[in-house]
Amino acid sequence: MKKVSIYIEADYSGSPKAGTGKYGYVLEYIDGEGNENTKYFFAGYTNTTKNRTFIHATIDALSHLKKEPCEVFILLDCPYVAETYRQSRMIDWQAAGWIKNGREWNPVANSDLWKKTIDFVNSHDITAFKADSDKYNSWLQTMLKHEKIEYKTDREGETDES
């Protein structure tokens, strides 16, 4: 099984409910010919939250994987996202109809994004770790300050605390 490492760094500004988030990530993997490869990407969203910024980053990074199953290690500084992947909570949430504790008034936060992770979780062996620092941390932070980022709008008119 091919091994892939993903290093994610994000920056967020604005109110906790709706601000601007940007992220960068590095993908490391060995291709079919045994060559080490490193790729990096940057993107951003307006009208988003810090957690949603990190979830977008994981979806974006995982979308680069081919159909073959991979062993994926994600390092990021967001305990919520790391724990959700490590415990595969999205699988349980999907089975429960995207509500928590069987209560309709308690919907899963960010379910619109977590739904997009299901195919990745079912196709790949994903482990995520909360990491305050990693080998790309400083470089990604510097690039986020200087890289020209194209921003997309995350949620039109929504302002929940997700």
C-alpha positions as CSV (number, residue, x, y, z in Angstrom):
1,M,0.0,0.0,0.0
2,K,1.4,3.4,-1.0
3,K,2.3,5.7,1.9
4,V,1.3,9.4,1.7
5,S,2.1,12.1,4.2
6,I,0.2,15.3,4.3
7,Y,1.3,18.3,6.3
8,I,-1.3,21.1,6.7
9,E,-0.9,24.6,8.0
10,A,-3.8,27.1,8.2
11,D,-4.3,30.7,9.1
12,Y,-7.6,32.2,10.1
13,S,-8.7,35.8,10.8
14,G,-12.1,37.2,11.7
15,S,-14.8,36.4,14.1
16,P,-15.1,32.8,15.3
17,K,-18.4,32.4,13.3
18,A,-17.4,33.8,10.0
19,G,-14.0,35.0,8.8
20,T,-11.3,34.3,6.2
21,G,-9.3,31.1,6.3
22,K,-6.3,30.1,4.1
23,Y,-4.3,26.9,4.1
24,G,-1.3,25.3,2.6
25,Y,-0.3,21.7,2.5
26,V,2.5,19.5,1.4
27,L,2.0,16.0,0.0
28,E,4.9,13.5,0.2
29,Y,4.7,10.1,-1.5
30,I,6.7,7.6,-3.4
31,D,5.4,6.9,-6.9
32,G,5.2,3.6,-8.7
33,E,8.8,3.9,-9.9
34,G,10.1,4.4,-6.4
35,N,10.8,8.1,-6.8
36,E,10.1,10.4,-3.8
37,N,7.6,13.2,-4.7
38,T,6.7,16.4,-2.9
39,K,3.9,18.7,-4.0
40,Y,2.4,21.7,-2.3
41,F,-0.8,23.6,-2.7
42,F,-2.5,26.8,-1.3
43,A,-6.1,27.9,-1.2
44,G,-8.5,29.9,1.0
45,Y,-12.1,30.6,1.8
46,T,-14.2,33.6,2.9
47,N,-17.2,33.3,5.2
48,T,-15.7,30.3,6.9
49,T,-14.5,29.2,10.3
50,K,-11.1,27.9,11.6
51,N,-12.4,24.3,11.8
52,R,-13.9,24.5,8.3
53,T,-10.7,25.8,6.9
54,F,-8.8,22.7,8.2
55,I,-11.6,20.4,6.9
56,H,-11.4,22.0,3.5
57,A,-7.6,21.5,3.5
58,T,-7.9,17.8,4.2
59,I,-10.5,17.3,1.5
60,D,-8.4,19.2,-1.0
61,A,-5.3,17.2,-0.1
62,L,-7.0,13.9,-0.1
63,S,-8.6,14.6,-3.5
64,H,-5.1,14.4,-5.1
65,L,-4.9,10.7,-4.2
66,K,-5.5,8.2,-7.0
67,K,-8.2,5.5,-6.6
68,E,-5.7,2.9,-5.3
69,P,-5.9,2.5,-1.5
70,C,-3.1,4.4,0.4
71,E,-1.9,4.6,3.9
72,V,-2.3,8.3,4.7
73,F,-0.7,10.2,7.6
74,I,-2.1,13.7,8.1
75,L,-0.4,16.2,10.4
76,L,-2.2,19.4,11.3
77,D,-2.7,21.8,14.2
78,C,-6.5,21.2,14.8
79,P,-7.5,18.7,17.4
80,Y,-11.1,18.6,16.2
81,V,-10.2,17.5,12.7
82,A,-7.4,15.2,13.8
83,E,-9.6,13.3,16.3
84,T,-12.5,13.1,13.8
85,Y,-10.3,11.4,11.3
86,R,-8.4,9.2,13.8
87,Q,-11.7,7.9,15.3
88,S,-13.5,7.8,11.9
89,R,-16.4,9.7,13.5
90,M,-17.8,10.7,10.2
91,I,-18.7,7.0,9.6
92,D,-20.7,7.0,12.8
93,W,-22.3,10.3,12.0
94,Q,-23.4,9.1,8.6
95,A,-25.0,6.0,10.1
96,A,-26.8,8.2,12.6
97,G,-28.2,10.5,9.9
98,W,-25.7,13.3,10.7
99,I,-27.1,14.0,14.1
100,K,-25.3,13.4,17.5
101,N,-26.7,11.4,20.4
102,G,-29.8,10.5,18.4
103,R,-31.3,14.0,18.9
104,E,-32.6,15.8,15.8
105,W,-31.9,19.1,17.4
106,N,-28.2,18.2,17.7
107,P,-26.9,18.1,14.1
108,V,-23.2,17.3,13.4
109,A,-21.3,20.6,12.8
110,N,-19.9,20.9,9.4
111,S,-21.7,17.9,8.1
112,D,-21.7,19.3,4.6
113,L,-17.9,19.0,4.6
114,W,-17.7,15.7,6.6
115,K,-20.0,14.1,4.0
116,K,-17.3,14.7,1.4
117,T,-14.7,12.8,3.4
118,I,-16.7,9.5,3.5
119,D,-15.3,8.1,0.2
120,F,-11.7,9.0,1.3
121,V,-12.2,7.3,4.6
122,N,-13.7,4.2,3.0
123,S,-10.9,4.0,0.3
124,H,-7.8,4.8,2.3
125,D,-6.3,4.0,5.7
126,I,-6.2,7.5,7.2
127,T,-4.5,8.5,10.4
128,A,-4.4,12.1,11.5
129,F,-2.3,13.6,14.3
130,K,-2.5,17.0,16.0
131,A,1.0,18.5,15.5
132,D,2.0,21.9,16.8
133,S,5.1,21.7,14.6
134,D,6.4,19.5,11.8
135,K,9.2,19.7,9.2
136,Y,7.1,22.0,6.9
137,N,5.5,24.1,9.5
138,S,7.7,27.2,9.2
139,W,7.9,27.0,5.5
140,L,4.1,26.7,5.1
141,Q,3.6,29.7,7.5
142,T,6.0,31.8,5.5
143,M,4.4,30.8,2.2
144,L,0.9,31.6,3.5
145,K,2.0,35.1,4.3
146,H,3.5,35.7,0.9
147,E,1.7,33.4,-1.6
148,K,-1.1,34.9,-3.6
149,I,-4.2,33.0,-2.5
150,E,-7.4,32.7,-4.6
151,Y,-10.4,32.7,-2.2
152,K,-13.7,31.0,-2.7
153,T,-16.8,31.7,-0.7
154,D,-17.4,28.9,1.7
155,R,-21.0,29.4,2.9
156,E,-23.3,31.9,1.3
157,G,-25.3,33.7,4.0
158,E,-24.6,31.1,6.7
159,T,-23.1,32.1,10.0
160,D,-23.2,29.2,12.4
161,E,-20.4,28.6,14.9
162,S,-19.2,25.3,13.2
